[in-house]
Amino acid sequence: MIICKVLGSVWATRKDDALSGVKLMIVRRLEVCNNTETESFVAADFVGAGIGDRVLVATGSSARNACGQADAPIDATIVGIIDELETGMGD
C-alpha cells in the first residue's frame, strides 16, 4: 500500500462502462520518512475520501480486488482514510 494525499476529483462524462458510478480522485504519493510529495495519479475511491485527506492506496490487481471489480480498468484504489501517522521520526 501507498500513503497519499487527496488533491482533487476527476470528472469524465465519457469513460469505460466498468467505471460508471466510480468516484475518481487525484492523489499524490507521500514519502513519510523525508516528508516530501512525489508523483500524482488517479485512484478510484470507494471509501468516501475528501480533498486534503491522507489515504492508503492499493495498486495493481490488489486495487481491482479491493473494489470488487476484477474486470474494471482500475490501477489504484483508495482503501482507507488515515486518521493519524506515527513514525518515531518526530511526527
MARPATOR-177634 format. One line per 3 residues: for each residue x, y, z of N, C-alpha, C. Coordinates in nm, 4 decimals, always signed. Layout:
// MARPATOR-177634
X/Y/Z/X/Y/Z/X/Y/Z | ...;
***
This chain:
// MARPATOR-177634
+0.0837/-0.1188/+0.0000/+0.0000/+0.0000/+0.0000/+0.0874/+0.1241/+0.0000 | +0.0300/+0.2312/-0.0476/+0.0996/+0.3580/-0.0608/+0.0243/+0.4627/+0.0201 | +0.0980/+0.5502/+0.0887/+0.0355/+0.6627/+0.1586/+0.0305/+0.7799/+0.0623;
-0.0884/+0.8401/+0.0492/-0.1088/+0.9514/-0.0440/-0.1920/+1.0612/+0.0204 | -0.1929/+1.1759/-0.0442/-0.2794/+1.2873/-0.0078/-0.3738/+1.3126/-0.1248 | -0.5026/+1.3301/-0.0950/-0.6013/+1.3562/-0.1996/-0.5932/+1.5033/-0.2394;
-0.5738/+1.5280/-0.3694/-0.5611/+1.6642/-0.4215/-0.6894/+1.7170/-0.4840 | -0.7699/+1.6284/-0.5419/-0.8896/+1.6750/-0.6110/-0.9672/+1.5600/-0.6715 | -1.0680/+1.5966/-0.7483/-1.1567/+1.4999/-0.8124/-1.1392/+1.5026/-0.9628;
-1.1775/+1.3922/-1.0271/-1.1766/+1.3823/-1.1732/-1.3188/+1.3522/-1.2179 | -1.3683/+1.4278/-1.3157/-1.4989/+1.4004/-1.3757/-1.4766/+1.3633/-1.5209 | -1.5364/+1.2548/-1.5626/-1.5254/+1.2107/-1.7014/-1.6637/+1.1648/-1.7471;
-1.7224/+1.2379/-1.8385/-1.8563/+1.2010/-1.8846/-1.8517/+1.0827/-1.9795 | -1.7411/+1.0662/-2.0493/-1.7238/+0.9510/-2.1392/-1.6101/+0.8666/-2.0854 | -1.6433/+0.7413/-2.0505/-1.5431/+0.6503/-1.9951/-1.5883/+0.5069/-2.0147;
-1.5022/+0.4140/-1.9859/-1.5340/+0.2717/-1.9932/-1.6577/+0.2442/-1.9070 | -1.7465/+0.1599/-1.9561/-1.8696/+0.1284/-1.8833/-1.8427/+0.0731/-1.7431 | -1.7313/+0.0028/-1.7249/-1.6978/-0.0535/-1.5941/-1.6677/+0.0546/-1.4905;
-1.6430/+0.1776/-1.5362/-1.6145/+0.2880/-1.4449/-1.7377/+0.3721/-1.4137 | -1.8515/+0.3344/-1.4677/-1.9750/+0.4080/-1.4422/-2.0061/+0.4062/-1.2926 | -2.0236/+0.5238/-1.2353/-2.0548/+0.5366/-1.0936/-1.9353/+0.5322/-1.0009;
-1.8155/+0.5184/-1.0553/-1.6939/+0.5129/-0.9740/-1.6423/+0.6544/-0.9512 | -1.6195/+0.6909/-0.8249/-1.5621/+0.8207/-0.7894/-1.4114/+0.8148/-0.8133 | -1.3586/+0.9101/-0.8908/-1.2162/+0.9144/-0.9231/-1.1521/+1.0354/-0.8562;
-1.0407/+1.0137/-0.7894/-0.9712/+1.1196/-0.7167/-0.8263/+1.1304/-0.7635 | -0.7739/+1.2527/-0.7629/-0.6321/+1.2759/-0.7898/-0.5600/+1.2663/-0.6558 | -0.4591/+1.1796/-0.6501/-0.3812/+1.1635/-0.5273/-0.2338/+1.1852/-0.5566;
-0.1603/+1.2251/-0.4536/-0.0151/+1.2423/-0.4664/+0.0531/+1.1576/-0.3602 | +0.1470/+1.0776/-0.4038/+0.2221/+0.9892/-0.3138/+0.3017/+1.0717/-0.2125 | +0.2986/+1.0291/-0.0861/+0.3741/+1.0948/+0.0203/+0.4893/+1.0055/+0.0635;
+0.6072/+1.0622/+0.0733/+0.7226/+0.9921/+0.1296/+0.7312/+1.0367/+0.2750 | +0.6813/+0.9547/+0.3636/+0.6656/+0.9918/+0.5038/+0.8003/+1.0146/+0.5717 | +0.9009/+0.9347/+0.5395/+1.0296/+0.9434/+0.6076/+1.1014/+1.0765/+0.5858;
+1.0856/+1.1350/+0.4668/+1.1509/+1.2640/+0.4423/+1.0495/+1.3756/+0.4175 | +0.9217/+1.3483/+0.4447/+0.8149/+1.4474/+0.4389/+0.8084/+1.5207/+0.3050 | +0.8144/+1.4434/+0.1951/+0.8036/+1.5030/+0.0623/+0.6879/+1.4389/-0.0136;
+0.6433/+1.5089/-0.1169/+0.5383/+1.4580/-0.2045/+0.6009/+1.4278/-0.3393 | +0.5571/+1.3171/-0.4015/+0.6135/+1.2785/-0.5309/+0.5048/+1.2788/-0.6368 | +0.5014/+1.1768/-0.7232/+0.4130/+1.1770/-0.8388/+0.2648/+1.1787/-0.8007;
+0.1841/+1.2311/-0.8922/+0.0387/+1.2315/-0.8769/-0.0214/+1.1304/-0.9733 | -0.1349/+1.0724/-0.9346/-0.2052/+0.9780/-1.0207/-0.3518/+0.9734/-0.9798 | -0.4322/+0.9021/-1.0571/-0.5760/+0.8909/-1.0319/-0.6035/+0.7576/-0.9624;
-0.6895/+0.7633/-0.8598/-0.7290/+0.6417/-0.7874/-0.8804/+0.6389/-0.7740 | -0.9370/+0.5200/-0.7860/-1.0798/+0.5017/-0.7616/-1.1031/+0.5096/-0.6110 | -1.2149/+0.5707/-0.5720/-1.2443/+0.5896/-0.4299/-1.3755/+0.5217/-0.3945;
-1.3672/+0.4213/-0.3091/-1.4869/+0.3503/-0.2633/-1.5077/+0.3687/-0.1137 | -1.4260/+0.4549/-0.0484/-1.4374/+0.4757/+0.0962/-1.4826/+0.6162/+0.1336 | -1.5017/+0.7038/+0.0361/-1.5524/+0.8382/+0.0642/-1.4475/+0.9379/+0.1092;
-1.3274/+0.9292/+0.0536/-1.2212/+1.0236/+0.0879/-1.2543/+1.1623/+0.0343 | -1.1969/+1.2630/+0.0988/-1.2179/+1.4008/+0.0560/-1.0863/+1.4696/+0.0267 | -1.0937/+1.5844/-0.0364/-0.9741/+1.6621/-0.0688/-0.9019/+1.6980/+0.0608;
-0.7707/+1.6752/+0.0608/-0.6880/+1.7027/+0.1775/-0.6667/+1.5826/+0.2672 | -0.7469/+1.4778/+0.2529/-0.7302/+1.3574/+0.3341/-0.6018/+1.2846/+0.2988 | -0.5384/+1.2258/+0.3994/-0.4296/+1.1311/+0.3758/-0.4949/+0.9939/+0.3678;
-0.4552/+0.9155/+0.2692/-0.5230/+0.7894/+0.2417/-0.4237/+0.6768/+0.2158 | -0.4734/+0.5529/+0.2287/-0.3991/+0.4342/+0.1890/-0.4481/+0.3933/+0.0509 | -0.3555/+0.3674/-0.0395/-0.3897/+0.3321/-0.1769/-0.3282/+0.1966/-0.2112;
-0.4117/+0.1075/-0.2625/-0.3645/-0.0207/-0.3155/-0.3512/-0.0060/-0.4664 | -0.2529/-0.0744/-0.5252/-0.2307/-0.0648/-0.6695/-0.2305/-0.2031/-0.7336 | -0.2389/-0.2031/-0.8664/-0.2336/-0.3273/-0.9428/-0.3565/-0.4136/-0.9230;
-0.3383/-0.5444/-0.9288/-0.4529/-0.6351/-0.9152/-0.5169/-0.6236/-0.7779 | -0.4400/-0.5874/-0.6766/-0.4968/-0.5665/-0.5430/-0.5980/-0.4529/-0.5432 | -0.5763/-0.3523/-0.6264/-0.6700/-0.2402/-0.6360/-0.8036/-0.2867/-0.6921;
-0.7997/-0.3705/-0.7933/-0.9240/-0.4223/-0.8520/-0.9949/-0.5171/-0.7561 | -0.9193/-0.6000/-0.6860/-0.9791/-0.6913/-0.5890/-1.0420/-0.6157/-0.4728 | -0.9771/-0.5084/-0.4279/-1.0271/-0.4315/-0.3144/-1.1621/-0.3672/-0.3438;
-1.1829/-0.3291/-0.4683/-1.3091/-0.2636/-0.5028/-1.4116/-0.3619/-0.5569 | -1.3731/-0.4890/-0.5682/-1.4672/-0.5902/-0.6146/-1.5020/-0.5797/-0.7617 | -1.4138/-0.5187/-0.8412/-1.4374/-0.5033/-0.9841/-1.3167/-0.5565/-1.0608;
-1.3031/-0.6871/-1.0632/-1.1860/-0.7515/-1.1224/-1.1666/-0.7205/-1.2700 | -1.2734/-0.6859/-1.3416/-1.2623/-0.6581/-1.4851/-1.2532/-0.5098/-1.5178 | -1.2584/-0.4236/-1.4172/-1.2538/-0.2792/-1.4418/-1.1105/-0.2331/-1.4688;
-1.0935/-0.1302/-1.5515/-0.9600/-0.0771/-1.5798/-0.9130/+0.0158/-1.4671 | -0.8909/-0.0423/-1.3492/-0.8507/+0.0339/-1.2308/-0.7104/-0.0076/-1.1904 | -0.6180/+0.0900/-1.1821/-0.4801/+0.0655/-1.1417/-0.4569/+0.0956/-0.9942;
-0.5394/+0.1836/-0.9368/-0.5200/+0.2262/-0.7981/-0.6558/+0.2498/-0.7332 | -0.6683/+0.2067/-0.6076/-0.7919/+0.2242/-0.5327/-0.7602/+0.2758/-0.3928 | -0.8330/+0.3777/-0.3502/-0.8223/+0.4257/-0.2122/-0.8935/+0.3228/-0.1244;
-0.8196/+0.2643/-0.0306/-0.8760/+0.1582/+0.0531/-0.8906/+0.1992/+0.1991 | -0.8410/+0.3170/+0.2350/-0.8547/+0.3632/+0.3731/-0.8225/+0.5100/+0.3865 | -0.8823/+0.5730/+0.4874/-0.8542/+0.7123/+0.5209/-0.7727/+0.7111/+0.6494;
-0.6578/+0.7767/+0.6478/-0.5655/+0.7743/+0.7614/-0.6075/+0.8787/+0.8637 | -0.6224/+0.8345/+0.9876/-0.6538/+0.9266/+1.0971/-0.5269/+0.9873/+1.1556 | -0.4231/+0.9050/+1.1674/-0.3002/+0.9506/+1.2297/-0.1840/+0.8654/+1.1819;
-0.0661/+0.9274/+1.1688/+0.0572/+0.8555/+1.1344/+0.1557/+0.8713/+1.2488 | +0.2242/+0.7635/+1.2827/+0.3286/+0.7705/+1.3830/+0.4498/+0.6953/+1.3308 | +0.5602/+0.7657/+1.3096/+0.6785/+0.7025/+1.2526/+0.7946/+0.6954/+1.3498;
+0.7883/+0.7675/+1.4605/+0.9023/+0.7722/+1.5510/+1.0097/+0.8657/+1.5000 | +0.9762/+0.9455/+1.3959/+1.0728/+1.0377/+1.3360/+1.0320/+1.1820/+1.3594 | +0.9646/+1.2094/+1.4707/+0.9277/+1.3472/+1.5024/+0.7936/+1.3911/+1.4472;
+0.7080/+1.2972/+1.4019/+0.5756/+1.3341/+1.3515/+0.4827/+1.3727/+1.4638;
***
